[in-house]
Amino acid sequence: MTRSLFRPEALDAQSQSWLGGVQLARPLSLSVVTLGAVAALVAVIAFLTLAQYTRRVTAPGVLVPDRGLIRLVPTAAGTVLERRVSEGQVVAAGDVLFVLALERTQLADADEAQVRRSIDERGRSLVEAARQQQALAAARRVALDRRLAALEREAAQLDAEVGLQRQRRTLAEESLARLRSLQAAQFISEAQVRAKDEELLGLRAAEQALARQRAALERERAELEGERQTLPLLAENIAGSISRDLAQLRRESAEQQGERRIVVRAPQSGTVSAVLAEPGQSVSPSSALASLVPAGAHLQAQLYAPSSAVGFVRTGLPVQLRFEAFPFERFGHWPAHVVDVSRVPLAPSELAALALPATSAAAAAAGEPLFRITLALDARHDAEAVPLAAGMRLAGDVLLERRRLVAWLFEPLLAWRERGAVGA
């Protein structure tokens, strides 16, 4: 039997080759799905690699003038008689803005007359006291002048006595010298020389006593001259005190006479805003009549953020502002940049005086510390279409850092790797 070089299966397959090869049919939908999946994967990889994301901090805030906003409040409760300004009016320092009337105290006729008599009596008493004080000062000045003149005469007499005493001392010294020469020649006794010496000592003691009297006169004269120089100052001080009492009395008299008026003036030049008071309205020191924006002031934004949001906020970072009065969907964002970040949180009393948005006000009421972020508004080509005003509420997005999405995605792994490298 002849043995074949090929296996039987190979010979069978060769014998059926005339039937053709095996064809596997692949549906078109599978190709489309495969291509779509590959395209989607490429798009996701490209998006993660090329796309970028900016981390931001959002905080509410308000528009304020850089020179502050002046609140005009009355000094006492009363009624508005006149309102001489309107919203947006430019005023100069010292212009009259409001005239208020303070309510008078209602008293009975007898009581009012008694108060009036008391005020008149006090006025007459003060005027008489001023006249008496002037007369007393004049008499005191005349007395001091007389004492000074008497001291001058007494000093002149003492000077004459001192001169005479010096002459006597000189004669006694010459006489003592002659006696000592005679004693040396043994013409007189030692007792005579001692007697003359004692006489000379007495003259010297008398001369020193006169010198002490002259020094005492000089001290007394200096005291009198000092008193004379301070006398006008004391008189002016007393007269000023009486004048202040008279001014206070005139004020009480004006208050007692009836209705008083208070004139509210502009403390400095600026633009009036938020006029709240109207003629006939009752006002008090707890409510503002209006607000005044100082002249030359520029609007700036102030954001109030909690401590968890200000860790990476730095000067110069860009900010996008959204105003409540102008929806950003239509008017867009207003560009700004950070100019200052407070290093310490604001005190509750400072936050209470600010017109904070609802979120910030709730955080302040809850006791959460808030930091102030001051922003400078950048130029905008359509600024006329968005008329800004002080006190407008807003929200700001502080743009902190711009990175690719793939970096944000793998940031935990990179941070873990860096910590491992530092630990090693």
C-alpha positions as CSV (number, residue, x, y, z in Angstrom):
1,M,0.0,0.0,0.0
2,T,1.4,3.4,-1.0
3,R,1.8,5.8,1.9
4,S,0.7,9.5,1.1
5,L,2.9,12.4,2.1
6,F,-0.2,14.5,3.2
7,R,-2.8,14.0,5.8
8,P,-6.2,12.8,4.8
9,E,-7.8,16.1,6.0
10,A,-5.5,18.1,3.7
11,L,-6.4,15.8,0.8
12,D,-10.1,16.2,1.5
13,A,-9.8,20.0,1.7
14,Q,-7.9,20.0,-1.6
15,S,-10.6,17.9,-3.2
16,Q,-13.2,20.5,-2.2
17,S,-11.3,23.6,-3.2
18,W,-13.5,24.1,-6.3
19,L,-16.4,25.2,-3.9
20,G,-14.5,28.5,-3.0
21,G,-13.2,30.1,0.2
22,V,-15.1,30.9,3.5
23,Q,-16.4,34.5,3.6
24,L,-17.4,36.1,7.0
25,A,-20.0,38.8,6.7
26,R,-19.6,41.8,9.0
27,P,-22.6,44.2,9.4
28,L,-22.2,47.9,8.6
29,S,-23.6,49.1,12.0
30,L,-20.7,47.4,13.9
31,S,-18.2,49.4,11.8
32,V,-20.0,52.6,12.5
33,V,-20.2,51.9,16.2
34,T,-16.5,51.0,16.3
35,L,-15.5,54.2,14.4
36,G,-17.8,56.3,16.7
37,A,-16.3,54.8,19.9
38,V,-12.8,55.5,18.6
39,A,-13.7,59.0,17.6
40,A,-15.3,59.6,21.0
41,L,-12.3,58.3,22.8
42,V,-10.0,60.5,20.7
43,A,-12.3,63.5,21.4
44,V,-12.3,62.9,25.2
45,I,-8.5,62.5,25.2
46,A,-8.1,65.7,23.2
47,F,-10.6,67.6,25.4
48,L,-8.8,66.5,28.6
49,T,-5.4,67.4,27.1
50,L,-6.3,70.7,25.5
51,A,-9.2,72.1,27.5
52,Q,-8.5,74.4,30.5
53,Y,-10.4,75.2,33.6
54,T,-10.1,78.3,35.8
55,R,-10.6,77.9,39.6
56,R,-12.5,80.8,41.0
57,V,-13.9,82.2,44.2
58,T,-17.4,83.7,44.2
59,A,-18.3,86.3,46.9
60,P,-21.1,88.8,47.2
61,G,-20.4,92.5,47.5
62,V,-21.5,96.1,47.0
63,L,-20.4,99.2,45.1
64,V,-18.9,102.0,47.2
65,P,-17.1,105.3,46.5
66,D,-13.3,105.1,47.2
67,R,-13.6,108.3,49.4
68,G,-16.5,106.9,51.4
69,L,-20.2,107.7,51.5
70,I,-21.3,110.5,53.9
71,R,-24.7,109.9,55.6
72,L,-26.5,113.1,56.5
73,V,-28.3,112.7,59.8
74,P,-30.0,115.3,62.0
75,T,-28.6,116.2,65.4
76,A,-32.0,116.0,67.0
77,A,-35.5,114.7,66.3
78,G,-37.7,117.1,64.4
79,T,-39.8,117.8,61.3
80,V,-38.5,118.6,57.8
81,L,-39.5,122.1,56.8
82,E,-37.6,122.4,53.6
83,R,-35.8,120.1,51.2
84,R,-33.5,122.1,48.9
85,V,-31.8,119.3,47.1
86,S,-32.8,116.5,44.8
87,E,-31.5,113.1,43.7
88,G,-28.2,113.4,41.8
89,Q,-27.7,117.2,42.5
90,V,-24.2,118.5,42.7
91,V,-23.6,120.6,45.8
92,A,-20.7,122.6,47.2
93,A,-19.4,122.6,50.8
94,G,-21.7,124.6,53.0
95,D,-24.8,124.5,50.8
96,V,-28.0,124.2,52.7
97,L,-29.6,120.9,52.1
98,F,-32.4,120.6,54.6
99,V,-34.1,122.9,57.1
100,L,-35.6,121.1,60.2
101,A,-37.9,122.4,62.9
102,L,-37.5,121.0,66.4
103,E,-40.7,120.7,68.5
104,R,-41.0,123.1,71.4
105,T,-41.9,122.0,74.9
106,Q,-45.4,122.8,75.8
107,L,-45.6,124.8,79.2
108,A,-48.3,126.6,81.0
109,D,-48.4,130.4,80.7
110,A,-47.4,130.9,84.4
111,D,-44.6,128.3,84.2
112,E,-43.3,129.8,80.9
113,A,-43.3,133.3,82.5
114,Q,-41.4,132.0,85.5
115,V,-38.8,130.4,83.3
116,R,-38.5,133.6,81.3
117,R,-38.0,135.7,84.5
118,S,-35.4,133.2,85.8
119,I,-33.5,133.5,82.5
120,D,-33.7,137.3,82.6
121,E,-32.4,137.4,86.2
122,R,-29.5,135.1,85.4
123,G,-28.7,137.3,82.5
124,R,-28.7,140.4,84.6
125,S,-26.6,138.7,87.2
126,L,-24.0,137.6,84.7
127,V,-23.8,141.1,83.2
128,E,-23.4,142.6,86.7
129,A,-20.7,140.0,87.5
130,A,-18.8,140.9,84.3
131,R,-19.0,144.6,85.2
132,Q,-17.8,143.9,88.8
133,Q,-15.0,141.7,87.5
134,Q,-13.8,144.5,85.2
135,A,-13.9,147.0,88.1
136,L,-12.1,144.6,90.4
137,A,-9.4,144.0,87.8
138,A,-8.9,147.7,87.3
139,A,-8.7,148.4,91.0
140,R,-6.3,145.5,91.4
141,R,-4.1,146.9,88.6
142,V,-4.0,150.3,90.2
143,A,-3.1,148.8,93.6
144,L,-0.3,146.8,92.1
145,D,1.0,149.9,90.3
146,R,1.0,151.8,93.6
147,R,2.8,149.0,95.4
148,L,5.4,148.8,92.7
149,A,6.0,152.6,92.9
150,A,6.4,152.3,96.7
151,L,8.8,149.5,96.2
152,E,10.8,151.6,93.8
153,R,11.0,154.5,96.3
154,E,12.0,152.1,99.1
155,A,14.6,150.5,96.9
156,A,16.1,153.9,96.1
157,Q,16.2,154.7,99.9
158,L,17.9,151.4,100.6
159,D,20.5,152.1,97.8
160,A,21.2,155.5,99.4
161,E,21.6,153.8,102.9
162,V,23.9,151.2,101.4
163,G,26.1,153.9,99.9
164,L,26.3,155.7,103.2
165,Q,27.1,152.5,105.0
166,R,29.9,151.7,102.5
167,Q,31.4,155.2,103.2
168,R,31.2,154.6,106.9
169,R,32.9,151.2,106.5
170,T,35.6,152.7,104.3
171,L,36.3,155.4,107.0
172,A,36.3,152.8,109.7
173,E,38.8,150.6,107.8
174,E,41.1,153.6,107.3
175,S,40.9,154.5,111.0
176,L,41.6,150.9,112.0
177,A,44.7,150.9,109.8
178,R,46.0,154.1,111.5
179,L,45.3,152.7,114.9
180,R,47.2,149.5,114.1
181,S,50.2,151.6,112.9
182,L,50.1,153.5,116.2
183,Q,49.8,150.3,118.1
184,A,52.9,149.1,116.3
185,A,54.7,152.2,117.5
186,Q,53.3,151.6,121.0
187,F,51.4,154.9,121.2
188,I,48.0,153.3,121.9
189,S,46.8,150.1,123.6
190,E,45.6,146.9,122.0
191,A,42.1,147.5,123.6
192,Q,41.6,150.6,121.5
193,V,42.4,148.6,118.3
194,R,40.0,145.8,119.2
195,A,37.2,148.3,119.9
196,K,37.7,149.9,116.5
197,D,37.8,146.4,114.9
198,E,34.5,145.5,116.6
199,E,33.0,148.8,115.3
200,L,34.1,147.8,111.7
201,L,32.5,144.4,112.1
202,G,29.2,146.0,113.1
203,L,29.3,148.3,110.1
204,R,29.9,145.3,107.8
205,A,27.0,143.4,109.4
206,A,24.7,146.4,108.9
207,E,25.8,146.6,105.3
208,Q,24.9,142.9,104.8
209,A,21.5,143.5,106.5
210,L,20.8,146.3,104.0
211,A,21.8,144.0,101.1
212,R,19.3,141.3,102.4
213,Q,16.6,144.0,102.6
214,R,17.4,145.0,99.0
215,A,17.2,141.4,97.8
216,A,13.8,141.0,99.6
217,L,12.6,144.1,97.9
218,E,13.7,142.7,94.5
219,R,11.8,139.4,95.1
220,E,8.7,141.2,96.2
221,R,8.9,143.5,93.1
222,A,9.4,140.5,90.8
223,E,6.3,138.8,92.4
224,L,4.2,142.0,92.0
225,E,5.3,142.4,88.3
226,G,4.4,138.8,87.7
227,E,1.0,139.2,89.3
228,R,0.5,142.4,87.2
229,Q,1.4,140.5,84.0
230,T,-1.0,137.6,84.8
231,L,-3.8,139.9,85.9
232,P,-5.1,140.6,82.4
233,L,-5.0,136.8,81.6
234,L,-7.0,136.0,84.7
235,A,-9.4,138.8,83.9
236,E,-9.8,137.5,80.4
237,N,-10.3,134.0,81.6
238,I,-13.1,135.0,84.0
239,A,-14.6,137.3,81.3
240,G,-14.5,134.4,78.9
241,S,-16.3,132.1,81.4
242,I,-18.9,134.7,81.9
243,S,-19.3,135.2,78.2
244,R,-19.8,131.4,77.7
245,D,-22.4,131.4,80.5
246,L,-24.1,134.3,78.7
247,A,-24.0,132.4,75.4
248,Q,-25.5,129.3,77.0
249,L,-28.1,131.5,78.6
250,R,-29.0,133.0,75.2
251,R,-29.3,129.6,73.8
252,E,-31.6,128.5,76.6
253,S,-33.6,131.6,76.0
254,A,-33.9,130.9,72.3
255,E,-34.9,127.3,73.1
256,Q,-37.5,128.5,75.6
257,Q,-39.0,131.1,73.2
258,G,-40.4,128.4,70.9
259,E,-39.6,126.5,67.8
260,R,-36.0,126.1,66.8
261,R,-34.6,125.4,63.4
262,I,-31.7,123.3,62.4
263,V,-30.0,123.8,59.1
264,V,-28.3,120.8,57.6
265,R,-25.4,121.8,55.3
266,A,-23.2,119.8,53.0
267,P,-19.9,119.0,54.9
268,Q,-18.0,118.9,51.6
269,S,-18.6,119.1,47.8
270,G,-20.2,116.1,46.2
271,T,-23.3,114.6,44.6
272,V,-26.5,114.0,46.7
273,S,-27.9,110.5,46.5
274,A,-30.6,108.5,48.3
275,V,-32.7,111.4,49.4
276,L,-35.1,110.0,51.9
277,A,-36.5,113.0,53.8
278,E,-39.5,114.9,52.5
279,P,-41.1,118.1,53.8
280,G,-43.4,117.4,56.7
281,Q,-41.7,114.1,57.5
282,S,-40.6,113.5,61.1
283,V,-36.9,112.5,61.4
284,S,-34.6,111.4,64.1
285,P,-30.8,111.0,64.5
286,S,-31.2,107.2,63.9
287,S,-32.3,107.8,60.3
288,A,-30.4,109.5,57.5
289,L,-31.8,112.4,55.5
290,A,-29.7,111.6,52.4
291,S,-26.3,110.4,51.4
292,L,-23.5,112.4,49.8
293,V,-20.9,111.1,47.4
294,P,-17.7,113.2,47.7
295,A,-16.6,115.1,44.7
296,G,-13.9,113.3,42.7
297,A,-14.8,109.9,44.2
298,H,-14.6,106.8,42.0
299,L,-16.7,103.7,42.4
300,Q,-15.0,100.6,43.6
301,A,-16.4,97.2,44.5
302,Q,-16.0,95.5,47.8
303,L,-16.5,91.7,48.2
304,Y,-17.1,90.1,51.6
305,A,-15.8,86.5,51.6
306,P,-15.4,84.0,54.4
307,S,-12.0,82.8,55.5
308,S,-12.3,79.6,53.5
309,A,-12.4,81.7,50.2
310,V,-9.6,84.2,50.7
311,G,-6.6,81.9,51.1
312,F,-5.4,82.2,47.5
313,V,-6.8,85.7,46.7
314,R,-3.9,88.0,45.8
315,T,-3.5,91.6,44.6
316,G,-3.8,91.9,40.8
317,L,-6.0,88.9,40.2
318,P,-8.8,89.4,37.6
319,V,-12.4,89.5,38.7
320,Q,-15.7,89.2,36.8
321,L,-18.6,91.2,38.3
322,R,-22.3,90.5,38.0
323,F,-24.7,93.3,39.2
324,E,-28.1,92.4,40.5
325,A,-29.6,95.5,38.7
326,F,-28.1,94.3,35.3
327,P,-28.5,90.6,34.5
328,F,-25.3,89.3,33.2
329,E,-27.1,87.1,30.6
330,R,-27.8,90.4,28.8
331,F,-25.2,92.9,30.0
332,G,-22.3,90.4,30.5
333,H,-19.7,90.7,33.2
334,W,-17.8,93.8,34.3
335,P,-14.0,93.3,34.4
336,A,-12.2,94.3,37.6
337,H,-9.0,93.4,39.5
338,V,-8.1,93.0,43.1
339,V,-6.3,95.9,44.7
340,D,-6.4,95.0,48.4
341,V,-7.4,92.1,50.7
342,S,-7.9,92.8,54.4
343,R,-5.5,90.9,56.7
344,V,-8.0,90.6,59.5
345,P,-11.8,90.0,59.4
346,L,-14.2,92.8,59.9
347,A,-15.7,93.3,63.4
348,P,-19.5,92.6,63.8
349,S,-20.0,96.3,64.5
350,E,-18.4,97.2,61.2
351,L,-20.4,94.7,59.3
352,A,-23.7,95.9,60.9
353,A,-23.1,99.4,59.4
354,L,-22.7,98.0,55.9
355,A,-25.4,97.3,53.3
356,L,-24.4,93.7,52.8
357,P,-26.1,91.3,50.5
358,A,-28.4,88.7,52.0
359,T,-25.7,85.9,52.0
360,S,-23.1,88.0,53.6
361,A,-25.5,89.5,56.1
362,A,-26.6,86.0,57.1
363,A,-23.0,84.9,57.5
364,A,-22.2,88.0,59.6
365,A,-25.3,87.3,61.8
366,A,-24.1,83.7,62.3
367,G,-20.8,85.0,63.6
368,E,-18.7,83.8,60.7
369,P,-15.7,86.1,60.1
370,L,-15.8,88.0,56.8
371,F,-12.8,89.4,54.9
372,R,-13.1,92.5,52.7
373,I,-11.7,92.2,49.1
374,T,-11.4,95.7,47.4
375,L,-11.6,95.8,43.6
376,A,-10.9,98.4,41.1
377,L,-13.3,98.5,38.1
378,D,-11.6,98.2,34.7
379,A,-12.6,100.1,31.6
380,R,-15.5,98.8,29.5
381,H,-16.4,100.0,26.0
382,D,-20.2,100.0,26.7
383,A,-20.0,101.6,30.2
384,E,-22.7,104.1,29.3
385,A,-25.2,101.2,28.8
386,V,-24.6,100.1,32.4
387,P,-25.0,103.2,34.7
388,L,-23.5,102.2,38.0
389,A,-24.4,103.8,41.3
390,A,-23.1,103.6,44.9
391,G,-24.8,100.9,46.9
392,M,-25.6,98.5,44.1
393,R,-25.2,94.9,45.1
394,L,-23.2,92.5,43.1
395,A,-21.4,89.2,43.0
396,G,-17.8,88.7,41.9
397,D,-15.9,85.7,40.6
398,V,-12.2,86.0,41.5
399,L,-10.2,84.0,38.9
400,L,-7.5,82.3,40.8
401,E,-5.7,79.7,38.7
402,R,-6.0,78.4,35.1
403,R,-4.9,74.8,34.4
404,R,-5.6,72.0,32.0
405,L,-8.3,69.5,32.9
406,V,-5.9,66.6,32.8
407,A,-3.8,68.3,35.4
408,W,-6.9,68.8,37.6
409,L,-7.9,65.1,37.0
410,F,-4.5,63.7,38.1
411,E,-3.8,66.3,40.7
412,P,-4.4,63.9,43.7
413,L,-1.9,61.4,42.2
414,L,0.6,64.1,41.5
415,A,0.2,65.5,45.0
416,W,0.6,62.0,46.5
417,R,3.7,61.5,44.4
418,E,5.2,64.8,45.5
419,R,4.5,64.0,49.2
420,G,6.1,60.6,48.7
421,A,9.2,62.2,47.1
422,V,9.4,64.7,50.0
423,G,9.0,61.9,52.6
424,A,11.8,59.9,50.9
